[in-house]
Amino acid sequence: VQLVESGGGLVQAGGSLRLSCTMPGRTFSSYSMGWFRQAPAKEREFVAGINWTGGGAEYADSVRGRFTMSRDNAKNSVFLQMNSLKPEDTAVYYCAADGPVPDTDVVVVRDESEYDLWGQGTQVTVSS
């Protein structure tokens, strides 16, 4: 298992969920991290990304201001705090890792083809 996600579930519109992702057996701090999602009958899309330092966070327009991505390198973990959830946020959410990257690389990429490691996904369902 490359990455392990948790925290998905069923929530009413307007509610919150916090997704977590861990990376067992690797130097977590050497990776930029991203969250992607795939809704039924849709392509997988970028949600948020963060560089190895925990800075440079980027968000999809559809979630900016509602979702916050963070990481704790000491715990080999990255998080996605999702507030004010909407039914259109319903999807399988995937954690992904880009790297290992050199210390000078602080760019967050949105292209999923740039990511090397993936989790199995966690379902988020938002009811109206």
VOGU-3710 file (C-alpha; in Angstrom, 3 decimals, decimal comma):
1> vqlvesgggl> 0,000/0,000/0,000  1,469/3,307/-1,075  -0,830/5,838/0,574  -3,664/5,255/3,039  -6,666/7,606/3,178  -9,307/7,830/5,889  -12,082/10,136/7,023  -14,641/9,840/4,261  -18,320/9,306/4,945  -21,850/10,616/4,587
11> vqaggslrls> -22,636/14,184/5,607  -25,465/16,632/5,045  -25,000/19,694/2,878  -23,321/22,452/4,877  -21,463/19,969/7,038  -17,769/19,223/7,386  -15,399/16,296/7,000  -11,662/15,934/7,495  -9,737/13,543/5,285  -6,368/12,150/6,330
21> ctmpgrtfss> -3,641/10,424/4,356  -0,500/8,695/5,554  2,541/7,376/3,695  3,988/4,311/5,372  7,595/3,343/4,767  8,815/6,402/2,858  10,389/9,783/3,559  7,137/11,706/3,570  8,792/15,131/3,812  10,394/14,614/0,390
31> ysmgwfrqap> 7,038/14,609/-1,400  4,623/17,240/-2,583  1,100/16,065/-1,910  -2,217/16,428/-3,657  -5,868/15,564/-3,280  -7,939/14,581/-6,302  -11,541/13,459/-6,642  -13,653/11,522/-9,097  -17,413/11,788/-9,229  -19,566/9,176/-10,983
41> akerefvagi> -19,269/9,376/-14,774  -16,702/12,180/-14,520  -12,949/12,370/-14,939  -10,710/12,614/-11,918  -9,936/16,236/-11,067  -7,448/18,172/-8,959  -8,810/19,430/-5,642  -5,826/20,749/-3,683  -2,067/20,477/-3,443  0,711/21,446/-1,051
51> nwtgggaeya> 4,500/21,440/-1,350  6,896/19,476/0,833  7,347/22,396/3,256  3,614/22,710/3,880  3,411/25,935/1,882  2,302/26,914/-1,583  -1,190/25,469/-1,185  -3,284/25,544/-4,336  -6,966/24,814/-4,729  -9,470/24,162/-7,466
61> dsvrgrftms> -11,793/27,116/-7,979  -14,739/24,969/-6,931  -13,368/24,383/-3,415  -11,309/27,497/-2,696  -12,477/29,141/0,510  -14,205/25,970/1,733  -11,399/23,378/1,763  -8,034/23,658/3,511  -5,094/21,347/2,928  -2,325/20,930/5,477
71> rdnaknsvfl> 0,413/18,482/6,389  2,344/17,292/9,440  5,695/15,912/8,333  6,451/14,612/11,824  3,366/12,376/11,544  3,834/11,478/7,861  0,339/12,814/7,255  -1,583/15,203/5,070  -5,095/16,471/5,692  -7,997/17,964/3,796
81> qmnslkpedt> -10,458/19,913/5,926  -13,709/20,243/3,997  -16,281/22,757/5,222  -19,582/23,972/3,798  -19,892/20,771/1,805  -22,215/20,680/-1,180  -23,873/17,734/-2,952  -21,572/18,386/-5,918  -18,600/17,561/-3,678  -19,749/13,931/-3,673
91> avyycaadgp> -16,927/11,817/-5,087  -14,199/9,349/-4,307  -11,288/11,365/-2,938  -7,725/10,265/-3,632  -4,496/11,238/-1,951  -1,431/11,442/-4,212  2,302/12,074/-3,815  4,720/13,720/-6,228  8,353/12,949/-5,604  10,734/12,575/-4,067
101> vpdtdvvvvr> 11,493/16,204/-4,935  14,662/18,233/-4,259  14,568/20,794/-1,459  14,495/23,590/-4,042  11,277/22,296/-5,634  8,339/24,060/-3,999  6,011/23,999/-6,996  2,643/22,300/-6,610  1,448/20,591/-9,768  -2,165/20,054/-10,749
111> deseydlwgq> -1,586/17,444/-13,452  -2,314/13,995/-12,071  0,227/12,440/-14,439  2,961/14,129/-12,388  2,007/12,204/-9,249  3,849/8,969/-8,530  1,997/7,392/-5,619  -1,741/7,019/-5,028  -4,097/5,885/-2,327  -7,069/3,609/-2,772
121> gtqvtvss> -9,583/6,418/-2,371  -12,203/7,266/0,223  -15,869/7,941/-0,524  -17,387/11,292/0,404  -21,150/11,601/0,002  -22,968/14,880/0,640  -26,750/14,668/0,890  -29,011/17,607/0,078
//
